[in-house]
Amino acid sequence: ATCQMLVDLHGGEVPQDRESLEALPGVGRKTAHVVLNTAFGQPTMAVDTHIFRVSNRTGLAPGKNVDIVEQKLLKFVPKEFLHDAHHWLILHGRYTCKARKPKCGECAVAQWCPSRELFL
């Protein structure tokens, strides 16, 4: 269905705006932002579970939901770093600032993290 919509509505091209992407079956806000950022180089922030956790745990961009975290990160992260920032934050959350057992002793930003004492 998504492929048919791309052909019928967008001439076979992937649209370059969030609203059009989200109108496609199976595409939500996070996926739309990944496409816009990765495929089209747009300064967006795709907030997944890792970014949500890291943003709240470190105090970088605390928020009760992904939309709040996204808006705070877009304000906080300099525009020139937005293309790569979500990748860096995802990787940090996946391999260092893990959900159950973060590796604070190996973390490059632990000295600034308000949560590190909880996990040492």
C-alpha positions as a printed Julia matrix, in Angstrom:
120×3 Matrix{Float64}:
  0.0    0.0    0.0
  2.84   2.37   0.81
  4.55   1.73  -2.52
  1.29   2.26  -4.39
  0.73   5.56  -2.58
  4.26   6.68  -3.4
  3.57   6.0   -7.08
  0.04   7.42  -7.14
  0.51  10.48  -4.93
  4.19  11.32  -5.26
  5.2   10.17  -8.73
  7.26   7.33  -7.3
  9.38   9.67  -5.22
  9.71   9.68  -1.44
  8.21  12.94  -0.16
 10.47  15.36   1.67
  8.03  16.63   4.29
  6.91  15.02   7.54
  3.18  15.33   6.94
  3.33  13.49   3.6
  5.56  10.8    5.03
  3.28  10.27   8.03
  0.3    9.87   5.67
  1.95   6.69   4.35
  0.93   3.4    6.0
  3.39   2.32   8.68
  5.19   5.66   8.87
  5.02   7.53  12.15
  6.75  10.64  13.39
 10.0    8.88  14.33
 10.33   7.08  10.99
  9.47  10.25   9.1
 12.22  12.11  10.94
 14.74   9.33  10.24
 13.93   9.55   6.52
 14.08  13.35   6.47
 17.37  13.4    8.38
 19.17  10.48   6.77
 17.87  10.55   3.21
 17.39  14.29   2.76
 19.81  15.83   5.27
 17.11  17.83   7.03
 17.87  18.99  10.59
 15.39  16.8   12.45
 15.52  14.72  15.61
 14.06  11.22  15.57
 13.42  10.43  19.24
 13.39   6.71  19.94
 13.52   4.87  23.26
 17.31   5.29  23.53
 17.25   9.03  22.89
 14.29   9.45  25.24
 16.16   7.62  28.03
 19.49   9.41  27.49
 17.83  12.82  27.27
 15.97  12.3   30.53
 18.68  10.45  32.44
 21.42  12.96  31.62
 19.19  16.02  31.9
 20.08  16.98  28.32
 16.43  17.4   27.33
 14.09  16.03  29.98
 10.46  15.5   29.09
  7.47  13.3   29.85
  7.0   12.27  26.22
  8.95  12.05  22.98
  7.42  15.23  21.56
  8.68  17.32  24.48
 12.14  15.72  24.29
 12.22  16.29  20.53
 11.38  19.98  20.87
 13.97  20.5   23.62
 16.68  18.72  21.63
 15.9   20.79  18.54
 16.43  23.93  20.64
 19.5   22.64  22.48
 21.5   20.86  19.76
 23.28  23.29  17.42
 21.86  23.03  13.89
 25.19  21.99  12.4
 25.15  18.84  14.59
 21.51  17.82  14.04
 22.32  15.59  11.08
 24.42  13.31  13.3
 23.1   14.01  16.81
 20.33  11.46  16.78
 22.79   8.76  15.66
 25.22   9.69  18.42
 22.49   9.71  21.07
 21.05   6.39  19.87
 24.46   4.74  19.97
 25.21   6.2   23.4
 21.9    4.85  24.7
 22.35   1.48  23.03
 25.92   0.76  24.15
 26.81   2.97  27.14
 23.74   4.5   28.79
 21.85   1.21  28.68
 18.38   0.9   30.14
 19.01  -1.66  32.86
 22.72  -1.46  33.5
 24.37   1.72  32.22
 28.14   1.75  31.94
 28.72   4.99  33.82
 32.33   4.02  34.53
 33.01   4.01  30.78
 30.89   7.04  29.92
 32.62  10.07  28.4
 30.04  12.46  29.86
 29.53  10.85  33.28
 31.08  13.77  35.12
 28.18  15.99  33.99
 25.43  13.39  34.37
 23.06  13.91  37.31
 22.11  10.2   37.26
 25.54   8.61  37.42
 25.49   8.23  41.21
 22.39   6.07  40.88
 24.29   3.5   38.83
 27.85   3.48  40.21
